[in-house]
Amino acid sequence: MAQSLAQIYVHLVFSTKERYPFLETDIEPEIYAYMAGTIKQMDGIPCLINGTSDHVHILSTLPRTIPLAKYIEEIKRPSSRWIKTKGGMYQKFAWQNGYGAFSVSSSRVDSVKRYIAGQKEHHRTVTFKEELLEFLRKYNVEYNEQYLWD
């Protein structure tokens, strides 16, 4: 085959440092749009970005030429720099060091979109910690809880 083709969907989850509630409703549309633009610049397709005041969920395609860790770094680093330009409390903004990344089958994309779209409702009864631990169990990801919440 002379052409390299791929369609890999990923569900990314990461929080603000120490889960500080930086992502208030007034800044959410801007930061999500900024992140979507960054994803497009890397040749990914942002399907949906949403979250709560202390964490974000991104469903996108993974560009075929960028390793996952680099992809996430290139979403987090510039968005962190950008939000700091908003001044005030945002000058202390930071993302947590780590992330969760989960593969999504093409047949489950609509289901994951609904899940991400419903984040605010979902987190009325489920904490971010409970949500992440459930993802790790569901996807059989080995982890050391000592390092999850740094």
N, CA, C and O of each residue as an XYZ file, in Angstrom:
600
protein
N       0.852     -1.176      0.000
C       0.000      0.000      0.000
C       0.893      1.232      0.000
O       1.764      1.368      0.859
N       0.689      2.112     -0.937
C       1.523      3.300     -1.070
C       1.064      4.464     -0.197
O       1.754      5.479     -0.097
N      -0.081      4.322      0.424
C      -0.646      5.413      1.205
C      -0.779      4.974      2.662
O      -1.131      3.826      2.934
N      -0.499      5.882      3.600
C      -0.670      5.588      5.022
C      -1.993      6.178      5.482
O      -2.204      7.389      5.404
N      -2.877      5.323      5.957
C      -4.204      5.752      6.362
C      -4.474      5.311      7.795
O      -4.023      4.248      8.223
N      -5.206      6.126      8.526
C      -5.550      5.765      9.900
C      -6.781      6.537     10.329
O      -7.007      7.666      9.894
N      -7.567      5.921     11.179
C      -8.668      6.598     11.858
C      -8.702      6.035     13.273
O      -9.299      4.988     13.527
N      -8.058      6.741     14.178
C      -7.947      6.306     15.562
C      -8.585      7.370     16.440
O      -8.094      8.496     16.530
N      -9.680      7.002     17.083
C     -10.350      7.919     18.003
C      -9.791      7.734     19.402
O      -9.565      6.609     19.847
N      -9.570      8.849     20.093
C      -9.107      8.804     21.480
C      -9.988      9.697     22.343
O     -10.423     10.772     21.930
N     -10.232      9.217     23.540
C     -10.952      9.988     24.560
C      -9.902     10.382     25.582
O      -9.368      9.536     26.299
N      -9.610     11.680     25.642
C      -8.589     12.206     26.543
C      -9.260     12.843     27.748
O     -10.299     13.492     27.624
N      -8.659     12.652     28.908
C      -9.169     13.240     30.146
C      -7.975     13.763     30.928
O      -7.011     13.033     31.162
N      -8.038     15.028     31.332
C      -7.015     15.558     32.230
C      -7.608     16.711     33.023
O      -8.583     17.341     32.613
N      -6.999     16.964     34.157
C      -7.561     17.970     35.056
C      -6.629     19.160     35.209
O      -5.470     19.134     34.796
N      -7.173     20.193     35.813
C      -6.367     21.333     36.201
C      -5.493     20.902     37.372
O      -5.824     19.954     38.084
N      -4.395     21.588     37.568
C      -3.495     21.246     38.670
C      -4.256     21.341     39.997
O      -4.936     22.325     40.289
N      -4.110     20.277     40.781
C      -4.763     20.146     42.082
C      -6.280     20.290     41.976
O      -6.950     20.624     42.953
N      -6.815     20.033     40.779
C      -8.238     20.121     40.488
C      -8.836     21.471     40.898
O      -9.982     21.546     41.341
N      -8.054     22.519     40.745
C      -8.543     23.860     41.047
C      -9.599     24.238     40.003
O      -9.380     24.005     38.815
N     -10.733     24.812     40.407
C     -11.839     25.092     39.467
C     -11.625     26.330     38.599
O     -12.366     27.307     38.705
N     -10.613     26.281     37.746
C     -10.300     27.401     36.851
C     -11.304     27.544     35.705
O     -11.583     28.655     35.255
N     -11.839     26.429     35.238
C     -12.600     26.431     33.985
C     -14.065     26.793     34.223
O     -14.957     25.958     34.074
N     -14.289     28.021     34.588
C     -15.640     28.513     34.827
C     -16.364     28.690     33.494
O     -15.739     28.720     32.434
N     -17.670     28.804     33.561
C     -18.479     28.843     32.342
C     -18.129     29.988     31.401
O     -18.351     29.868     30.196
N     -17.592     31.088     31.906
C     -17.257     32.204     31.023
C     -16.039     31.922     30.148
O     -15.944     32.463     29.046
N     -15.109     31.091     30.606
C     -13.891     30.813     29.843
C     -13.996     29.507     29.038
O     -13.234     29.307     28.092
N     -14.928     28.623     29.405
C     -15.026     27.315     28.750
C     -15.116     27.387     27.227
O     -14.316     26.738     26.555
N     -16.047     28.142     26.654
C     -16.132     28.138     25.183
C     -14.834     28.572     24.515
O     -14.455     28.038     23.472
N     -14.162     29.533     25.113
C     -12.911     30.019     24.523
C     -11.793     28.990     24.612
O     -11.089     28.750     23.630
N     -11.625     28.384     25.778
C     -10.535     27.405     25.926
C     -10.801     26.167     25.075
O      -9.876     25.601     24.493
N     -12.062     25.745     25.001
C     -12.390     24.578     24.176
C     -12.163     24.879     22.696
O     -11.658     24.033     21.959
N     -12.534     26.074     22.266
C     -12.297     26.463     20.869
C     -10.804     26.549     20.582
O     -10.350     26.144     19.512
N     -10.041     27.075     21.534
C      -8.598     27.166     21.359
C      -7.991     25.760     21.214
O      -7.156     25.521     20.342
N      -8.421     24.847     22.074
C      -7.912     23.473     22.011
C      -8.315     22.807     20.694
O      -7.515     22.090     20.094
N      -9.537     23.037     20.249
C      -9.988     22.465     18.973
C      -9.131     22.987     17.824
O      -8.776     22.229     16.921
N      -8.801     24.272     17.853
C      -7.936     24.836     16.822
C      -6.557     24.210     16.827
O      -5.975     23.963     15.770
N      -6.033     23.952     18.017
C      -4.723     23.308     18.142
C      -4.768     21.897     17.569
O      -3.849     21.473     16.870
N      -5.831     21.182     17.867
C      -5.998     19.815     17.349
C      -6.045     19.838     15.820
O      -5.410     19.010     15.167
N      -6.781     20.768     15.259
C      -6.867     20.877     13.794
C      -5.512     21.192     13.174
O      -5.174     20.660     12.117
N      -4.732     22.057     13.827
C      -3.399     22.406     13.307
C      -2.496     21.178     13.241
O      -1.575     21.126     12.425
N      -2.757     20.195     14.095
C      -1.952     18.962     14.089
C      -2.560     17.888     13.192
O      -2.094     16.748     13.184
N      -3.603     18.249     12.432
C      -4.310     17.324     11.539
C      -5.162     16.307     12.269
O      -5.462     15.243     11.727
N      -5.554     16.621     13.496
C      -6.541     15.813     14.187
C      -7.917     16.396     13.918
O      -8.050     17.513     13.419
N      -8.927     15.629     14.254
C     -10.300     16.099     14.128
C     -10.894     16.159     15.528
O     -11.087     15.120     16.160
N     -11.191     17.371     16.027
C     -11.823     17.478     17.340
C     -13.317     17.160     17.206
O     -14.056     17.901     16.557
N     -13.748     16.082     17.806
C     -15.154     15.683     17.719
C     -15.992     16.398     18.772
O     -17.085     16.880     18.476
N     -15.482     16.467     20.000
C     -16.186     17.170     21.074
C     -15.224     17.430     22.220
O     -14.422     16.569     22.580
N     -15.312     18.619     22.786
C     -14.530     18.996     23.957
C     -15.510     19.568     24.968
O     -16.295     20.458     24.639
N     -15.471     19.066     26.192
C     -16.354     19.547     27.250
C     -15.753     19.115     28.577
O     -14.803     18.332     28.612
N     -16.295     19.614     29.641
C     -15.813     19.209     30.946
C     -16.513     19.956     32.050
O     -17.667     20.364     31.918
N     -15.805     20.127     33.133
C     -16.311     20.858     34.288
C     -15.245     21.875     34.679
O     -14.272     22.074     33.953
N     -15.429     22.501     35.805
C     -14.498     23.553     36.219
C     -13.097     23.043     36.513
O     -12.148     23.827     36.525
N     -12.946     21.731     36.751
C     -11.629     21.222     37.130
C     -11.043     20.154     36.210
O      -9.946     19.659     36.470
N     -11.743     19.793     35.150
C     -11.155     18.838     34.205
C     -11.852     18.916     32.857
O     -12.939     19.479     32.724
N     -11.194     18.334     31.862
C     -11.686     18.392     30.491
C     -11.676     16.999     29.877
O     -10.832     16.161     30.195
N     -12.639     16.777     28.988
C     -12.709     15.560     28.178
C     -12.611     15.992     26.723
O     -13.255     16.955     26.308
N     -11.809     15.282     25.960
C     -11.660     15.562     24.530
C     -11.854     14.258     23.774
O     -11.196     13.259     24.064
N     -12.754     14.271     22.809
C     -12.858     13.165     21.863
C     -12.350     13.700     20.539
O     -12.878     14.673     20.001
N     -11.319     13.053     20.022
C     -10.743     13.498     18.751
C     -10.113     12.303     18.056
O      -9.980     11.216     18.618
N      -9.735     12.551     16.819
C      -8.909     11.558     16.146
C      -7.456     11.849     16.496
O      -7.085     12.997     16.744
N      -6.658     10.828     16.514
C      -5.223     10.969     16.750
C      -4.550     11.108     15.387
O      -4.660     10.208     14.554
N      -3.856     12.216     15.147
C      -3.156     12.350     13.866
C      -2.178     11.188     13.668
O      -1.522     10.755     14.615
N      -2.086     10.699     12.462
C      -1.285      9.499     12.211
C       0.212      9.728     12.325
O       0.974      8.763     12.386
N       0.655     10.985     12.356
C       2.091     11.270     12.383
C       2.599     11.740     13.749
O       3.773     12.085     13.882
N       1.737     11.756     14.757
C       2.129     12.283     16.060
C       1.904     11.236     17.142
O       0.801     10.702     17.255
N       2.919     10.934     17.933
C       2.722      9.999     19.052
C       1.736     10.593     20.075
O       1.653     11.811     20.231
N       1.011      9.737     20.748
C      -0.026     10.157     21.682
C       0.484     11.151     22.727
O      -0.140     12.193     22.933
N       1.595     10.856     23.384
C       2.103     11.744     24.436
C       2.422     13.136     23.880
O       2.147     14.143     24.532
N       2.992     13.192     22.694
C       3.301     14.480     22.062
C       2.014     15.225     21.703
O       1.927     16.441     21.870
N       1.034     14.500     21.219
C      -0.266     15.080     20.866
C      -0.896     15.768     22.077
O      -1.356     16.906     21.985
N      -0.912     15.076     23.197
C      -1.510     15.637     24.408
C      -0.692     16.829     24.900
O      -1.254     17.850     25.299
N       0.613     16.702     24.873
C       1.475     17.819     25.274
C       1.192     19.051     24.422
O       1.166     20.171     24.934
N       0.979     18.845     23.115
C       0.740     19.958     22.199
C      -0.678     20.512     22.307
O      -0.974     21.547     21.711
N      -1.543     19.860     23.039
C      -2.856     20.420     23.365
C      -2.762     21.180     24.685
O      -3.266     22.297     24.798
N      -2.123     20.582     25.674
C      -2.067     21.170     27.012
C      -1.162     22.405     27.096
O      -1.565     23.432     27.641
N       0.046     22.310     26.564
C       1.017     23.397     26.732
C       0.526     24.724     26.146
O       0.514     25.724     26.863
N       0.121     24.773     24.875
C      -0.316     26.066     24.348
C      -1.620     26.569     24.977
O      -1.807     27.778     25.119
N      -2.516     25.665     25.353
C      -3.767     26.123     25.972
C      -3.490     26.710     27.349
O      -4.167     27.648     27.769
N      -2.508     26.170     28.049
C      -2.115     26.715     29.346
C      -1.513     28.108     29.173
O      -1.824     29.022     29.937
N      -0.660     28.267     28.176
C      -0.077     29.589     27.897
C      -1.161     30.587     27.521
O      -1.155     31.728     27.982
N      -2.098     30.146     26.672
C      -3.147     31.034     26.192
C      -4.023     31.515     27.341
O      -4.293     32.711     27.451
N      -4.468     30.607     28.194
C      -5.400     31.001     29.254
C      -4.744     31.975     30.234
O      -5.427     32.812     30.825
N      -3.445     31.872     30.404
C      -2.740     32.802     31.299
C      -2.805     34.237     30.781
O      -2.705     35.180     31.566
N      -2.971     34.414     29.480
C      -3.079     35.768     28.919
C      -4.388     36.435     29.296
O      -4.550     37.637     29.082
N      -5.318     35.687     29.846
C      -6.615     36.234     30.254
C      -6.519     36.994     31.572
O      -7.478     37.643     31.989
N      -5.359     36.912     32.229
C      -5.119     37.689     33.442
C      -5.851     37.159     34.662
O      -6.429     36.073     34.642
N      -5.812     37.950     35.719
C      -6.495     37.589     36.965
C      -6.061     36.238     37.485
O      -4.876     35.907     37.492
N      -7.047     35.458     37.923
C      -6.753     34.141     38.506
C      -6.107     33.191     37.496
O      -5.430     32.239     37.883
N      -6.317     33.452     36.196
C      -5.778     32.562     35.165
C      -4.258     32.613     35.059
O      -3.651     31.724     34.462
N      -3.641     33.636     35.625
C      -2.180     33.717     35.576
C      -1.529     32.563     36.336
O      -0.363     32.249     36.098
N      -2.260     31.934     37.238
C      -1.733     30.792     37.997
C      -2.198     29.460     37.421
O      -1.981     28.416     38.036
N      -2.828     29.479     36.263
C      -3.391     28.277     35.660
C      -2.301     27.263     35.310
O      -1.209     27.625     34.873
N      -2.626     25.993     35.512
C      -1.773     24.890     35.058
C      -2.635     23.639     34.921
O      -3.604     23.451     35.656
N      -2.264     22.799     33.975
C      -2.870     21.479     33.864
C      -2.112     20.526     34.774
O      -0.950     20.773     35.096
N      -2.745     19.454     35.186
C      -2.040     18.409     35.923
C      -0.958     17.825     35.026
O      -0.994     18.005     33.809
N      -0.003     17.132     35.616
C       1.089     16.558     34.833
C       0.645     15.421     33.925
O       1.133     15.312     32.801
N      -0.252     14.589     34.377
C      -0.612     13.396     33.618
C      -1.883     13.548     32.809
O      -2.394     14.651     32.619
N      -2.381     12.421     32.339
C      -3.600     12.386     31.532
C      -4.120     10.959     31.480
O      -3.405     10.010     31.800
N      -5.363     10.826     31.075
C      -5.941      9.530     30.729
C      -6.222      9.561     29.243
O      -6.736     10.555     28.730
N      -5.896      8.500     28.551
C      -6.161      8.394     27.118
C      -6.739      7.016     26.851
O      -6.138      6.000     27.202
N      -7.893      6.989     26.236
C      -8.614      5.740     26.042
C      -9.041      5.621     24.585
O      -9.569      6.569     24.004
N      -8.812      4.461     24.004
C      -9.201      4.245     22.617
C     -10.722      4.117     22.529
O     -11.378      3.623     23.446
N     -11.258      4.572     21.406
C     -12.700      4.536     21.185
C     -12.952      3.896     19.828
O     -12.423      4.346     18.811
N     -13.746      2.862     19.818
C     -14.141      2.222     18.569
C     -15.040      3.160     17.769
O     -15.822      3.914     18.349
N     -14.936      3.118     16.472
C     -15.785      3.958     15.611
C     -17.262      3.759     15.932
O     -18.050      4.700     15.839
N     -17.632      2.560     16.302
C     -19.035      2.269     16.609
C     -19.483      2.899     17.929
O     -20.683      2.952     18.194
N     -18.560      3.375     18.758
C     -18.890      3.961     20.062
C     -18.720      5.486     20.094
O     -18.920      6.104     21.140
N     -18.360      6.089     18.978
C     -18.107      7.530     18.945
C     -19.327      8.323     19.407
O     -19.188      9.241     20.216
N     -20.517      7.988     18.911
C     -21.722      8.735     19.306
C     -22.008      8.592     20.789
O     -22.430      9.554     21.430
N     -21.789      7.422     21.338
C     -21.996      7.187     22.765
C     -21.030      8.022     23.605
O     -21.424      8.606     24.615
N     -19.775      8.075     23.189
C     -18.776      8.862     23.915
C     -19.098     10.350     23.793
O     -18.917     11.097     24.755
N     -19.565     10.787     22.645
C     -19.974     12.188     22.485
C     -21.084     12.540     23.477
O     -21.040     13.590     24.118
N     -22.077     11.659     23.600
C     -23.164     11.914     24.552
C     -22.627     11.984     25.977
O     -23.040     12.836     26.763
N     -21.709     11.085     26.303
C     -21.112     11.081     27.636
C     -20.380     12.396     27.910
O     -20.552     12.996     28.971
N     -19.577     12.835     26.967
C     -18.818     14.067     27.138
C     -19.762     15.268     27.194
O     -19.556     16.174     28.002
N     -20.773     15.287     26.363
C     -21.728     16.400     26.362
C     -22.448     16.529     27.701
O     -22.838     17.631     28.088
N     -22.628     15.423     28.405
C     -23.362     15.422     29.669
C     -22.496     15.572     30.904
O     -22.924     15.200     31.996
N     -21.312     16.095     30.767
C     -20.373     16.165     31.891
C     -20.903     16.918     33.109
O     -20.762     16.442     34.235
N     -21.494     18.056     32.904
C     -21.942     18.841     34.061
C     -23.022     18.102     34.839
O     -23.012     18.096     36.070
N     -23.933     17.494     34.138
C     -24.979     16.698     34.800
C     -24.363     15.485     35.500
O     -24.701     15.185     36.645
N     -23.473     14.803     34.818
C     -22.811     13.613     35.354
C     -22.098     13.923     36.673
O     -22.148     13.135     37.618
N     -21.441     15.067     36.722
C     -20.639     15.394     37.903
C     -21.440     16.031     39.037
O     -20.867     16.509     40.016
N     -22.730     16.035     38.905
C     -23.561     16.409     40.058
C     -23.581     15.280     41.075
O     -23.835     15.504     42.259
N     -23.311     14.057     40.604
C     -23.350     12.900     41.507
C     -22.063     12.085     41.548
O     -21.896     11.238     42.426
N     -21.154     12.330     40.613
C     -19.919     11.552     40.519
C     -18.735     12.514     40.546
O     -18.714     13.487     39.792
N     -17.757     12.257     41.400
C     -16.568     13.103     41.452
C     -15.622     12.750     40.307
O     -15.724     11.681     39.706
N     -14.703     13.665     40.018
C     -13.687     13.389     39.003
C     -12.882     12.146     39.377
O     -12.591     11.312     38.520
N     -12.523     12.020     40.658
C     -11.752     10.868     41.116
C     -12.523      9.573     40.859
O     -11.956      8.604     40.354
N     -13.801      9.552     41.201
C     -14.616      8.354     40.961
C     -14.710      8.046     39.472
O     -14.634      6.889     39.059
N     -14.875      9.093     38.673
C     -14.976      8.914     37.226
C     -13.693      8.316     36.646
O     -13.742      7.357     35.875
N     -12.551      8.884     37.020
C     -11.284      8.394     36.482
C     -11.009      6.964     36.919
O     -10.569      6.148     36.108
N     -11.257      6.648     38.174
C     -11.052      5.276     38.649
C     -11.952      4.293     37.898
O     -11.542      3.168     37.611
N     -13.166      4.713     37.584
C     -14.071      3.854     36.806
C     -13.523      3.626     35.397
O     -13.574      2.504     34.893
N     -13.000      4.673     34.758
C     -12.378      4.512     33.439
C     -11.221      3.517     33.508
O     -11.112      2.632     32.659
N     -10.372      3.658     34.500
C      -9.214      2.782     34.625
C      -9.635      1.331     34.816
O      -9.022      0.420     34.259
N     -10.677      1.123     35.599
C     -11.200     -0.253     35.776
C     -11.816     -0.762     34.469
O     -11.547     -1.884     34.041
N     -12.637      0.071     33.851
C     -13.330     -0.318     32.618
C     -12.352     -0.706     31.508
O     -12.588     -1.665     30.772
N     -11.262      0.039     31.394
C     -10.286     -0.200     30.334
C      -9.124     -1.088     30.776
O      -8.171     -1.291     30.024
N      -9.208     -1.618     32.004
C      -8.168     -2.508     32.536
C      -6.783     -1.874     32.499
O      -5.812     -2.505     32.082
N      -6.703     -0.623     32.938
C      -5.441      0.103     32.961
C      -4.802     -0.082     34.338
O      -5.417      0.208     35.364
N      -3.575     -0.564     34.346
C      -2.843     -0.681     35.606
C      -2.361      0.703     36.021
O      -1.939      1.495     35.178
N      -2.423      0.992     37.305
C      -2.019      2.304     37.797
C      -1.582      2.200     39.242
O      -1.891      1.235     39.942
N      -0.859      3.212     39.669
C      -0.461      3.343     41.059
C      -1.194      4.572     41.586
O      -0.901      5.695     41.176
N      -2.145      4.361     42.492
C      -2.984      5.462     42.963
C      -2.167      6.565     43.626
O      -2.598      7.717     43.672
N      -1.020      6.226     44.127
C      -0.138      7.223     44.754
C       0.183      8.350     43.769
O       0.356      9.496     44.184
N       0.263      8.043     42.481
C       0.655      9.034     41.495
C      -0.509      9.610     40.699
O      -0.300     10.507     39.883
N      -1.717      9.126     40.910
C      -2.862      9.602     40.148
C      -3.226     11.045     40.439
O      -3.677     11.755     39.540
N      -3.050     11.483     41.628
C      -3.617     12.766     42.026
C      -2.568     13.857     42.233
O      -2.851     14.869     42.874
N      -1.370     13.664     41.702
C      -0.340     14.713     41.778
C      -0.659     15.856     40.868
O       0.098     16.824     40.804
